[in-house]
Every structure is written in C-alpha cells, then in structure tokens.
Amino acid sequence: MKIYYGNETEKALKSFGRGQTPSPLIRAYGEVKKAALMAQQDFEKRYPQEYFAVLMDVCGGIIAGLHDEQFPLPLRQGGAGTSLHMNICEVISNMANERFKGAYRSGPLEDIACYQSTNDTFPTAAVIMLYRFLCDVEKKIIELQEFLVKSEKEYEDVLLTARTELQDALPIKLSQVFSGWAGSVERDRWRLSKLKERIRVTALGGTAVGTCFSAPAPYVFAAEKYLREVTSLPLCRSQNLPDAVAHHDCLSELANGFSLAAGNIYKITGDLLLYTSSLCREMKHPDLQYGSTIMPFKTNPVILEYVRGLSILVQEECSRISRYCGEGQLQLNPYIPFALDAFIDVHSSLLNAVDSLLNRFFTGMKIDRALMLENLYGSKAILNTLRPILGYNMIKELSVLMEGKEILSPEEFIDIVAAHTDIDRETAAKWLGRDNLTGYRSASAGRSLKKDMENNDDKNS
C-alpha cells in the first residue's frame, strides 16, 4: 500500500499508536474539507481549475471510503483532533499533487487547511457523523414503536395478571402491556426527533477560538452553503461561534437521548425476562441454541440478555460522553475525540440492541394465552376487581375462603363469588368481562351495582 500521509501523521502514530479512524468520521471530515475547498475556490480562485478538479476527485474518493487505509490514527488521542486534521490535509494534498500532471503543487497546511482550524473543522465533522447516527437510531426506534403498536391491536383479546412490585395486582390486557412499552418508545422517538434541531449546528468558520480569525466572511458563508450541498443535511452555522468551538453540551444532550432510549429498552427486556422465566412462563423465549452444557432441557434467554447487556453498555458510554463534554477549558474542549470514540460504540450497540429485540426475539416469541388466564384466576389478586361492589373488608374475608382452593378458570371463580356473596352468576360474569376489568367503566358501574344490591337488601328486609 502506498502511503499518502506525511510526517505529522507519522509523529502522531508514535504518540498515540496505530489504529484506524472510523469510516463514518473519515467520510464526514472528507465532506468538511471538500466544502472548505469549494468555498476557497469560490472566494479567491485559489487553485488552477484543472488542479481543483483533482482536489474534488480526491475528496470524493475519501468520502466514498476508497482511502480509509490512509487514516491509521485511533480516536483516543490528545490535541483536540489536530492529528486527524493534519492526517486528512496531508492525504488530500499528496494525492492531488501525485495525480495532477501540471506544475502546480498544494501544501497541506498553507492551502488545504487555509482559513480553517482543527477547532472548527473537527467538531463540524463530528456533527455530521452524529447527525447521521441520530437518524439511524431514530429510524430503528420508529421501527420498534410501530411493532409495539401493531402488537397492541393483535393482543386486544388477551387477559393476564398485571403485577406491581413483582406481586399479582389486577387484570390487564396484553394489548395494554404492549401499549405501555410503546408509550416509552414513543417518547424516545419524540426526543430523538427534537435533538435533530440541536445537533445540526456547526462551528465551521469559527477557526481556532470562534473569532473567525483569518477567515474572510465570504469564505465562511460559502463554506456553510457548500457543506449543506455536499452532505445533503440541514446543517447551519452557529450564530455564536465562540460558544460552538468551546462548548459541546449538545453532544452530551444527544448522549442523554441515546441513554434514555437504552434505559427504556432495558426496562422492556427486563419485563420480558420475567414473562419468559420459569417463574411465570406466560411467554416463551425463542429456542435459538442449546441452553446448557450439562442440562439438556433448558432455554437460555440469550437475546434478552444480549440486548440488556448492550443497553447497559450504551448507558455507561453515554455517561462517559457527558463527562468528556464537560471537561473543556476556556476556549476549547480537547476531549471530543474521546467522546466520538464512545459514540461509535453507542451507535452500533443501540442499533444492534433494537434489531436483535425485533428480529431475533419478537419474531420467535410465543405467548401462552391459557396459562395467562389460569394464572390470573388462580391468584387471589382477582378478588381486587370486586372491591368497588363488595368493599375492602369483604374482599379480605373472601380471600380467606379461597385459601387452598385451586381456581383455574373464570367460571370456577364466578362459582365462588356467587356462593359467598349477594352477587348472582349473571351479574358476576358481566362484571368480570374483559373490557369492564381493564377500562374506565369499573368505578361507575361498581357504584351503580352496589346501590342496586343495597336496595335489594332493603326490600328483602
């Protein structure tokens, strides 16, 4: 492989070791440099037109990922990204000089970096990469939300036990369980969408400390225009460039959005882990591989554990990002390369988590409707549904009568209610209807029924 980077990149390799700059960042930095070179050419016709065409071709190749091997630096580095800026300037200049058949030669710093600093171009490349990451994650979260909403409709007729503090509580429809999950994911979708407005603001043109030192206004305006054209993203230049260069709390805000999404996924998979456990067995985890090296009959919840592990990783990495974003001093934050290194993991892990949940777990998950109903009516918690008409104390008395009785169906429960209360079978059956137990009608219907029962008692007496 022919090497096109130069001495400054070699020095950085000795300082930070050999690695590989991530492709999404190389692409984004290539776009920043292309936009800057176009703005230079617009402003002052800096390059012979034939040479400028070669520069555009070189930048196009970098953007397309054809020269990733020319960027051997890891993201974990000091210097606020200066080594990466040096690297790309050297590659663009040396490649263009080799390809151009005329006498003109550019310099990596005098020309390719003209009117630019690492401190405005590197954060701009970061914004481009992260905006795309945000769009990727948003798309996947939308896919998860749409699946959960679809499942709401599918499971409208399934009744099971709602549990609070891991104890049986009240009936709930499985559609409502999925609706609860969908609600949290819907908030993630909303948050991520709103973050697009925050994350699209760039520092390009601010140069070293946000004062636009050495950068003519026509160049700055042209660079902003061309950056939108090159990236096809709705980017805009910050109206407060000293702030955009010095402060990166918007990246921390983005990390927080990703972390909240991971937290909601962790909660959903935690619920599913209980539903699919041997303790509950109301749902079945897909049997994807052998669950034990010693026990032939065992299903490991491998996908749920994988997704939860990734969710923890995302949350921890996002916490690290926030720490890096808060560690700047005065007019610069030198730790953004470290933050981007963490974002690379966050992006891939969050996408893998959602994709695995959707396409490896939910596609093979089965529900046991019969067991859900059996567990519901086999629990004393079903008595809670009668409180509006029987009162708290009567429910306590009935719970004693049910002690030791095995109840496996609504009919058996109705028999007990009819035998030990003033509620007849027909009324009990109507009261215990699925929608009545899980909707708004219970309270008002309960008051009405209780009043009727009291009136009947008065007449009988």
N, C-alpha and C positions, 0 to 999 in steps of 0.2 A: 504494500500500500504506500503510495506516495503521500508524504506529509506536507500539508499546506499551512499549518500553524507555525508560528515563529518563536523567537526567543522568550518573549514574555509568557507564552503558554508553557514553554519548557520550564521556566522558573517556577510557575505555579504548580506544575506537576511535582516538582521537588518539594514544594511547601505542603501540598495537600494530598499527594499520592494520586495514582492513576485510577480513574473510574469511568463513568460515562454520563455526560449531561443528558438528562431525559429528553426524548424526542419532542414531546409537546412544547418544552421550553425552547429547544433549538428552532422549531418552526416559528414560534411566537417572536423570538429575537430576530430571526430572518425577516419577518414581516416588518418589525420596527425599523430595521436597517434599510430595507427596501423603501419604506415610506420616507425615511430621513434623506436617503439619496435622491429620491424623486423631488423632494422639497428643495434640496440643494440645487438640483439642476433647474428647477423652476425659477429659483431666486437669482442665480448668478451664472447659469450655464457653465458650471464648474468643469465639466468633462467634455472632451470631444464626443460628438453624438455616437460615433461608432463604438467608442470605449464605454459610453454609458449603456449602450445596448448589451455589451458583455457583462457589465455590472448587474444589470437586471436579470440576465440569464443565470448568473452565479447565485444571486439571491433566490431566484425561482427554484434552483436545484436544492438549496439549503432548506427552503420552505417545504419542498416536496419530500424531504428526508433522504435525498440521494447522497448526502455527505456527512451523515451522523458520526461516522468514524473519525472525523476531523475535530470532534469535540470531546476530548477524553477526560475532562475535569469533573470531579464529583461536585454535587451541590453543597456539600458540607465544607465550607471554606470561609476564611476571613476576607475582609476587603469589600464587603457590600456588593459583591458580584463583579468587581473590576476585572478579575482574571477572566471571567466569561466574556466580558465586553472586549477585552484585549484579544481573546481567542477568536471571536467572530470577525473582528476587524482585520486580523491577520489573514484569516482564511479567505475572506472576500477579496482583499487586496491582492494576495499572492495568486489566487486562482485567476482573477481577472487579468493580471499582468502576464501570466503564462499564456492565456488564451488569446489575448489581443496581439495582432500581428504588426501593429504600428509601433511608433517610438514612445508613445505616452505611457507613463507609469504612475500609479497612485501610491500613496503611503497609507498604512493602516491608521495612523493617528492624525496626520495632517489633513487627510482627505476623508477617509471612511468614517472617522469619528468627529469630523468638523461640525461645530455647533451642537455637539452632544456631550453628555457626561454619562458615566455609568449610572449616576444617581437619578437621572430621569429616564434613561432608556431601559435599564434593567427592571425597575418597578412597572414600567409600561408593558414590557414583555410578560411580567408576572400577571398583570391584569388580564391580558389577552388569554393566557393559558387558563387562568382561574375562571374567567367568564365562560369559557368552553366547558371546563369541568362542571361549573354550576349548571349549565344547560344539560349536560349528560345526566347529572344526578336528578335534576328536576324531571326530566323525561322518564327516568326509571321510577321515581316516586309517583308520578302520574299513573304509570302502568300498574303499580301496586294499588293505588287508590281505586282505580277503575275495576280491578279484580275484586277488591273487597266489597265495593258497591254492588257488583254483579252477584256476588255471593249472598248479599242481603236478600235479594229477590229469590234466590234459589232455595234459601232455608227459612222462608217465612212460616212454614207449617211445622217446624221442628221445635219442640219444647224441651228444655233441660233445666237443671238447677243452677241458679246464679249463686255465687259464693263470695262472701266477704271475709277477709282475714282467714282464708282457707277453710271456712266453715259454711255449711249449707245455709242459705238465706231465704230466697224467694224464687219462684219460677221466672224464667226469661226465655225469649225465643232466640234460637241460634242466629236468626237474622239480626237481632239486636246486638248480639255479641260481635258479629262482623261489622255492624254499624258503628259500634264503639271503636273498634280498631280503625275503621275507615275515617272516623272523625279526627283521630290524632294524625293520621297520614294526610288528611285534607289540610290541616294546619301547617304541616311541613311543606306541602305544595304551595300554600299561600306565602309562607315565609320565604321560600326559595325564589319565588317569582318576584317578590319585593326586593330581594337582595340584588337582583339584576341592575336595578337603578343605582345602587350604591357601588357596585363593583365595576361599573363601566367607565369610571372616571380615571384619567391617566395624568401622569406628571410630565409627559413629553413636551419639551420646550423649556422646562424649568432649569435645565443643566445642573450645575453642581449643588446649589443650595436653594433653588427655587426662584432665584432673582432673574433668570434668563440671561445670565452673564455670557456674553459673546454671541448670543443667538439673535439675529435680526428678526423683527416682528413678522415680515413677510414669510420668512422660513418657518417660523413657529406655526403660523396659520395654515401654511401649505402642508406641513407635516401632519397636522391634525386631520386635514381633509384626506390626504393620501392614506393615512392609517386606517380610516374607515373604509376607503376604497379597497385597500389590499386585503384587509381581514374580513370584510363583509359583516362587521359587527357594529352595533350602535355606540361606538366609543365617543367620548368627549374629553376635551382638555379641561383640567381643573381650573376654576376661577380663582383659586388660591394656591398657587404653585409652591410657595414655601411650605405650606401645610402638606401638600401632596408628596413632596420629597421627604419631609421629616417624619410624618405620622402615617401609620398603616393600621390603625384600628379597624378600618373597613375589612381588612383581611381577617382580623380577629372576629369580626361580626359574621363574616362568611363561615369561618370555622365553627362558630357557635350554632349557625343554622344547620351545618352538617352534623354537629354533635347532637343536636336535638332530634334530628331525623334518626340517627343511630340509636338514641335512647328510646324512641318510640318503637323501633324495630325490636330492640332488646325486650321491651315490655310485651309486645305481641308474641314473640317467640317464647318468652317465659310462660305466658298463658298456655300456649300450645304444648309446651313441655309438660305441663301438669295435665292437660286434657289427654295427652297421648301416653301418660305414665301408667304403670301397672296399678297405681293407686286409684286412678279414675277410669281409664280405658274407654272413654266416650269417643275418642278419636284415635285413629291408627296412623302412626308414622310409616311412611313408605319403607318397605323392607329392601334396602338397597345393597346391603352387604352383610356378611356374617357379623354377628354382634359380639362374639366372644371366641377366644382361642380354646376355652375349656368347656363352655356351656353351649351345647348345640342349639337349644331353644332360647334365644334372646335376640331382641331387636334393639340395636343402639340408635338413639335419636341423633344420628350423625349430622344431618343437615341443620337441625335446630341448634345443636352445639356449635357447629361451624359458624352459623350466622351470628350467634351470640358472642362467640369469640371475636369475630370481625367487628361487631358493634362496640365491644369494649376497646378494641384497638383504635377504632375511629375516635371514640370519646377521649382516650388518653392522648392521641396525637393532636387532636384539636385543642386540648388543654395546653400542650406544648407550643402549638402555634400562637396561642394567645400570649403565652409568656414571651416568646420571641418578639411579637409585635409590640410589646410593652417595654422592650429593653433598649430602645434607641436613646441616643444622647444628643441634645442640642439640635443641629440641623440635619441629622441623618440617622437612620436605623441600619446598622451593618448586618443585622441578623436575618434579613429577608431571605437570603439563600437557604438558610436552615428551615425557615418557615415553609418555603416551597418544597423542600425535601420531604417534609411531613405531609404536605398537601398531596404529593404524588401517591403516598400510601393511603391517605384518606380517600382519595378519589377512587382508586382501584378497589379498595376494601369495601366501600359503601356500595359501589355498583355490583360487586360480587355477592354481597350480603342480600341485596334485594333480588337479584337474579336467581340466586340459589333458593330463596324462600318461595319465589313464584314458580320457578321451573323445575325444581328438584323436590320441594316439599308439597306444595299445594296441588300439583298435578297428580301426585300419587296418594294424597291423604284420603282416608275414608272415615266416615262418621257412622257411629252405631246408634241409630235412632231408637231402637228398642231399649238399649241399655240406658240411654239418656232418660227415657220416660220411667224406666224401672228405678233408676237412682233417685229421680225426683219424687216419686210416690213412695219409695222405700225410706225416705228421710222424714223425720218429724218436722222439718222445715216447711213442708207443705201445709202444716197447720197454720203457719203465719198468714196464709192467704185468707183465713176465716176471721181474722181479728176485727175487720170492720163490722161484722154482723154478730159475732159471739163475744167480743171483748177480750182483753188481755188475760184475765183470771181464768175464764172458761177454757181458753187455749191451753193454759198451764195444766188444768185438770184433764183435758183430753190427751195431753202428752203422756200423762201417767197411764191412762187406759191403753195407749198404743204400745206401751213398753212390752217388748218381747214378741209383738205381732209382726209377721213378715207380710208386708204390703208390696205388691209388685205391679199394680195397675190402678188407674183412676177408679174403676168400678169397685175394687176392694176398699179403697179409701172412702168412696161415697157410702158404702155399706156401713162403715164405722160412724161416719158423720150422722147418717140417718138414724142409726140405732141409739146414739147417745146425746143427740141434740133435738131441738124442735124443728130442724130443717128437714124437709122431706127430700126424697131422692131426686125428684124432678128439679126442685129448686137448687139443690146441691150441684147437680150436673150442669145446670145453666150457669151457676156461679163460678164453677171450675172450668168454664170454657177458656180456651187458649187466649183469645183476644181480651177477655174480661180480666184475666190474671196478669196480663202484660201491657195493659193500656190505661187510658185515663178514666175509664168508666167505673173502676172499682170503688172509689170513695163514695160517689153519689149513689151508685147502685146499692152500696152497703148500707148507707143511711136509710134509703127507702125500704130495703128488705128488713132491716132491723125494726123500723117503725111498724111495718106490717105484722111482724112477729109479735111485737108488744101489744098491738091492737087485738090480735087473735087471743093472746093470753088474757087480756082484759075481758073479752067476750066469754071465754071459757070459764073464767072465774065467776 
